[in-house]
Amino acid sequence: MDDRQTDLILQDITDKLFSQLHGVIDAEVLDLLDNPDVDQYVIESLKTKISPEITGRLFSMANAAYTGKLRSGTIKNFYDVVLRLGFDHVKFFIVFHSLPHISQNREGNLLFAKSYFRYIIARILFAKEFNLKPQEKKELELGALFYEIGKLLFCSFRQSFPHLSMDYGIDDNFIERHHRWLGTKFCDNFHLPGYVKETIASEYFTLEVELISVSGMVMMAHFLVESIFSASGDRFVIRSPMPDDQDVLNHSTGLVIKELVASVGLSNYLTIETVLTAAQRENAALASR
């Protein structure tokens, strides 16, 4: 296959995929979420323009955003969902969850799961460990979520157009060579921020003058997730202290991860091996006497 043939194939893939996506995603919803000053009633009405499945996931994610001591009560209004998750995050979660057919086979499920675990690692661990500013944190989270969007799009194309995919020779090698290109085209088409496109396009571990760049942190999150999934039979296995019935511990990072994973229906990909804290071990020893 020469370069001209490849270009024609990639163009046809983008035309078909993006046409399909624009038929699913209401552009008005995305435009309104670009305006943080939009009226509360207008934001509340947007849930009628989004599929019930995606709306349900957004509510679940918002209600999982704070756990344990930080729990702020159950959210019942879509406007509060947007405030808790953030306008940009809601907008891009809608786009991400609108990808057709990604949950209809093992490959799509696995890519989706890894994308979301990257997002969790970036949000819950790296943003805190690297003491990121709010804008840097947002760039890290969204860059991690969309890092392999090109692979997800190819997966969607193969599911939506199986015969054409075979004719075009869309195999794993083809996807590996071109998924970054397709991801950047997706960013252009759906007006994702430049920092997301830059992160997707970056093939190298990138540093700043003295620190790791945001794209470098995304790459770290990516390879951490890939390593854990590879070593654990396509599961994300961690060890963490967890809350107990005696209220010796009522909040932990492991609990936050557990609730966030459950909020998007990915609990079957997560295993948490409980590690007792010193206080929990002491309490257990006292109880056994």
N, C-alpha and C positions, 0 to 999 in steps of 0.2 A: 504494500500500500504506500503510494507516494504522498508527499506533503499536500498536494492539491486535493487528493481524494480524502485525506484525513480532515482537512479544513471543511470540505463539503459535508462530511459525516457529522462533524462536531456542530456545524451550523444547523443541520437538520435536527439534531438532538436538542439543541437549545430552543429552536423554534417550537418543537412539539412539546417539550417539557414546560417551557414558560407559558405557552398558550394554555396548557392544562392547568397550571398553577393559578394563572390569572382568572380562570373560570371558577376556582375554588375560593380564592382570597378576595374579599371585598376591598377594593382600593380605598373606598371612603373610610373604612375602619382604620387603615394604616395612616391616611392623611390626618384624621382627627387625633390619633394618638401622637402625631408629630407636634401637636399644639398643647402644651401643658396648661394653657389658660382657658381651655375649652370648658363650657358649662358642665356642671356635675350631672345634670339631667341627661345631657347629650352622651356623656361617657356611660352612664347607666344603661342607656338605650342600645349601646353597641352590642350588648350580649345577645340581642335578637338577630344580629347580623353575622354571628359566629356560630359554628356548629356546636351543638350541645356537648359533644365529646371534648372539644377543645376548651369550651367554657368551664366544664367540670374539672378539667386538669388545672386550669388557671386558679380556680377556687381552692383546689387541693394544695397547689404549690404555695399559694398565699397563706393558707392556714398552717402550712408546715414551715413557714419562714422563721417563726420564732417558737422555740420549744423550752420545756422545763421552766426555769425561773423567768425566762424572757417571754413566756406565752402572753399574748395580748388579747386573747379572746377570739372566738370563732367569727370569721368574716361572713356576712350574709349578702352584702351589696357589691355589685361589680365595680363600682367606683372605688370602694375601699380596697378591692383586689388590685386595681391599677395603682393606687397610692402606695400600697405595701410593696408590690413587686417593682414598681417604677414604670413610667410610660414607655421608655425604650425597651425594657425587658418584656413587657406585655406584647408590644408590637412584634418583636422578633420571635417570641415564643409562638405567637399565632402563625407566623410564617413557617417556623421550624416544624410545628405540629401539623401543618397543612400538606406536607409532602405526601403525595399519593402512593399507596401500596408499600410503604417502607415496613409496615408491620405485618405484612402478609407472608413473609418467609423468614427463615432463620438468619440469612445474611442481613436483611433489613433490620430485624430486631436487634441483632448484635451491634450493628453500626450505630443504631439509635441509642442503645444502652451505653456504649462506650462514649458517645458524644455527651450524654447527660452526666456520666461519671466524671468526665473531664471538667465539665461545668462545675460540678460539686467540689472537686478537688481544688479548682481555681478559686471558687467563691469561699469555701469554708476553711481551707488550709492555707493556700499560697497568699491570698490577699492579706491575711492576718500575719503570717510569718514574715512577709516582705514589707509589712506596714505601709500598704499602698494608700494613696489618696483616692477620694471617691471616683474621680474620672479614670484613674489608672485601674481601679478595681472593676469598673464597668467594662473597660477595654479588655481586661483579662478574662472576665466571665463570658462576654459575648464572643470573643475570639476563640475561647476554648469550646464553646457550644457549636460554633460553625466551622471549626477547623477542618473537618472532613466532609463538609457539605457537598463537595463535588462527588465523593464516593456514594453518598446517600442519593444524589441525583441520578447517577449512573445506575444504581440499584433500582430506583424508581422507574427509570426508562426500560430496563430489562424486564421488569414486571409488567409494565404497561404495554410494551411493544416487543414481545418475546421473539417473534419471527424476524422482525426488522433488526433486532439486536444480533441475531445469529448471522443475518446477511451482512451486517456491518462489521462483524468480528469483534464485538464488544466483550472481550475476555478480561481476565484479571490484569494482564500485562498492559492492555490498552487503557484500562482504568487507572492503573498506577502512573502511567505516563501523562495522562491528561486531566486527572481529577482537580488539580490546582487551577488549571485554566478554566474548567467548567465552574468551579467555585467562585472565581473572580467575576465571571460573566453573570453569575447569579447575584452577586453583590451589586453589580451595575444595574441589573434589571429591576431589582427590588429596593434599590437606593439604600443599601446598608452602608454604615459609616466607613470612611476610608481606612480606619484602623483595622476593621474586620477583614477587608480585602487585603491589606498589607500583611496581616498575620497568615491568612490562607496562602498567599503567594510566596511567603518566606520558606525557602528550602534549607536554611542554615540556622544553627544556633547563634543568635545575635546578641551581642553585648552593647551596652552604652559605654560611656567613658570609664566609669568605675563599677557599674552595676549591670545586672541582667536586664535586657529589654523586656517589654511586655510580651512580644512574640516569642522570646526565649523562654519565658515562664510558661506560655501556652505549650511550647514544644516539650518542656519538662513534664507538664501535666499529661500530655499525650503519651509520652514514653513510659511514664509511671503506670498509667491505666493499662497500656498495652502489655507491660511486663506482668502486672498482677493477673490480668485476664489470661495471658498465655500460661502462667505458672499454675493457675487454679482451675483449669478446665472451663474457660470462658465464664468465669464468675469473678466478682470483686470481693476478695476475702481480706478482712482486716481484723485486728485485735484491738479492743478498746474497753475502757471502763464503761459500765452501763448503770443507769439508775436502778435502785432496788426498792422493795416493798417497805423497808424500814426507814426510808427517807434519810439514810446515811449519805446517799448521793442522789440528787434529783435532776441533774443535768449533765450532759457530756457531749463532746463532739460526735461520738459514735451515735448518740440518739438523734442529733440533728441530721446526720447523714442518713440514718434509717428512715426518718420521717420524710425527708426530701425525696429519697428513692421511692418510697411507697406512694408519694403524691402523684407520680407519673406511671405507676403500675409496673415498676421494675424490681420489686422485692425479690423475685425469683433469681435475679442476678447478684444478690448481695448475701454474704455470709459474715456475721459478726461473732467472733469468739470473745466471750466476755473475760476481761482481766479485772480482778478485784483491786481496788485501791487499798492503801494501808489501813485506812479507817474501816473499810468494809471487811477486811480480814480480821481486824481486831473485834469488830462487832460480831462476826461469825464465831470467833473463838469464845467470846463471852456467852453467846447464846447456846453453845454446845456444852457448857459446863453444867 
